[in-house]
Amino acid sequence: MSIAIAYSKSLTGLQTVDVRVEADLANGLPNFSIVGLPSTAVREARERVRAAIQNAGFEFPARRVTVNLAPADLPKDSGRFDLAIALAILAAARHLPAQCLADKVFAAELSLTGELLAIRAGFAWGLSALKDPRPALFVLPKANGPELALLGQTPRLVCASTLREVHQQLTHPGASWPSLYDWVQQHSGAQPTAPETVGPRKPGPLSSKPRDPWSEVLGQAQAKRAATVAAAGGHSLLLFGPPGIGKSMIASRLTSLMPALDHQQSSELAAIQSLDGQPVDLGWSLPPYRAPHHSTPARAIVGGGTPIRPGEVSLAHHGVLFLDELPEFSRDALEALREPLETGEIRISRVRDRLVLPARPLMVAAMNPCPCGYYGVLQAARRCRCTPEQVVRYRARLSGPLLDRFDLVVSMDVPDLQATASGTGQNNTQTMAESVLKARHWARHRQQGVNASLSRQTLEDLGVISPAADTLLNQVARQRAWSARVVDRLRRVALTVADLDDSGFVSDLHMAQAIDLRRALDLPDALAHE
């Protein structure tokens, strides 16, 4: 009886788990079995590995071959274990020394010809694997090189293109493995780059005259101000108004105000996109923008499936998640967003899998004031046809706890186009982006994060809110019957307003501006009592 052990890693969410690949050759009728809770894709590795070994020039052992993937209670999926299985069988059959597998981790799918194929979620696998403190060498396919090279110039990530090449490297201890980073640099002609600093993004002009996205939004000064506050402090925003006045335009332009992601943020986002099967390229420092349709089910919003894939709320991490026609989304989808809006992460539980994925997007939503869209709109060409009961029922589709999680709620009306078309004033992209960057610098130096992520205790310890501002907030909160959650969130909004004003202290004027950006959903007394 001969036995050999190779090592690989299973990817569960954004975390990798060590897997021992044990190959045992025993006497008996020729047979090849894989145990250890393998999925269908892993069980099918028997045919891939057998053909790859033979086509690489080796003889597949005509014995009873048993491969165990330990730990046995961990589900194994995808073809990333193929290379480790093949090498363990070759070592057990004495085609290579078993000890050369001890300090290496293998992850690659095999083709029938013995070529190493790219693994799914390669960036997420590599990012998590590099956190392993043990001095192991990670052998991966060259096909995953472009995305893994973004992790930087690390000698621990090496590459190969065929099973035969891996065998030759293992049987010649003096041979140096080609680094994935160096291989990509040599074959692409350009060095992979990663984000270095956080600053405003400067997209190239599409014509001789640079495009200014925010100058295209005419009027809506309060909505633009709310967008600036939201981008500066990471505050959730609800745009409230009739159709066709620019709610979607404002939401789609919010990422142009946000600074480029730093290396850690880009890595987190790229790992989530890799887990979803998306390619990772050199544009990975741009904040994402996701706008799912209102018919999107709850599972696609928060994540799920088999294997579990990230949902829209995770794919918008460090970017913007825009929900247009908010009341039209299913109740399950909206209520599932309450947890990530509060904690910045989403927990997905299944019978066998329990994953925690980061989910800290800037939530932006838009809704009409009533089913027809024109309730309370004074300058609209159409009049509202809805009854008071229909208006109340329409707004009741959004639960109180969900509305409490919107820091800013802005009412938008039909703009006077003749008055606003003459100039943009200070509401242009460059000026707004510079204001956002300045406010984020204040927050970074004060608490190492955006204001929306501040805890109540940290905010109290900072002592940056004046007694007059607190008194004003408490008076308005009692009048409006606001919850404690709304009060806490308005304190953070007021701090962002102060940062935009180049002040490190929240005055009653800053608090009044924050309160003014949260009034829009208060129903008129006459309507509320009908």
Secondary structure, 3 states (H helix, E strand, C coil): CEEEEEEEEEEECCEEEEEEEEEEEECCCCEEEEECCECHHHHCHHHHHHHHHHHCCCCCCCCEEEEEEECCCCCECCCCCHHHHHHHHHHHCCCCCHHHHCCEEECCEECCCCEEECCCCHHHHHHHHCCCCCCCEEEEEHHHHHHHHHHCCCCCEEEECEHHHHHHHHHCCCCCCCEHHHHHHHHHCCCCCCCCCCCCCCCCCCCCCCCCHHHHCCCCHHHHHHHHHHHHHCCCEEEECCCCCCHHHHHHCHHHCCCCCCHHHHHHHHHHHHHCCCCCCCCCCCCCEECCCCCCCHHHHHEECCCCEECHHHHCCCCEEEECCHHHCCHHHHHHCHHHHHHCEEEEECCCCEEEEECCCEEEEEECCCCCCCCCCCCCCCCCCCCHHHHHHHHCCCCHHHHHCCCEEEECCCCCHHHHCCCCCCCCHHHHHHHHHHHHHHHHHHHCCCHHHCCHHHHHHHCCECHHHHHHHHHHHHHHCCCHHHHHHHHHHHHHHHHHCCCCCECHHHHHHHHHCCCCCCCCHHHHCC
